[in-house]
Amino acid sequence: MAGGWWAKAQVGGMLLALLGWVSSCVTTFVPLWKNLNLDLNELEVWNMGLWQVCITQEEGVVECQAHGSFLALPPELRISRLLMCLSNGLGLLGCLLAALGLEGWRTCEDKPGRKRRLLLAGGVTLGMAGITTLVPISWVAYNTVLDFWDETVPDIVPRWEFGEATFLGWFAGAFLAAGGLLLACSARSTRTATPLAPACRQAPAARGLAGGHHLHPKNADLVI
């Protein structure tokens, strides 16, 4: 029963990790980190991401332009680029390591200790991926709030607000961290659920020869 529970925890953790990794990759590249509605033209919406700025017009036409220079970006966007790319790499590595350590895979079946270490390493790596996703998202969101409530800026100046990618990134980081935690905790299942091999498995004839005092019933009269 306990082994089945840990196996379900591994499957659930793997699904959460994959969902978080895909969401993190989408968050990295979509230009929806910040939204801006102009008061002069409410039918024109500006969207900013880590790589480009897009303008959505009334007719549904979207025009995007890449950021001119990496060094010209604000510090939070520069660091966020690096951290999000690092998160995507760590998420992929963590999923691969954890997959090799799952009970359903035949890899390293004769070495449960190695499977346990692979699963634990995958869980820890996924946890790090979750952290490196939550940090840049929260940093950009914090600066967006500060800029929105900045009293030194006139009220007539448009303010940036949270984009859809901000909420998707928070969910992605939470899924990665939760999946990594489940996988790391379920690493013990490879030790408890795998039956230990007998210390010695010998054929009945071999056991009879090994123990000289055990004689076959038909030869008992010869001994007497």
Disulfide bonds with the S-S distance in Angstrom:
Cys54-Cys64 1.99
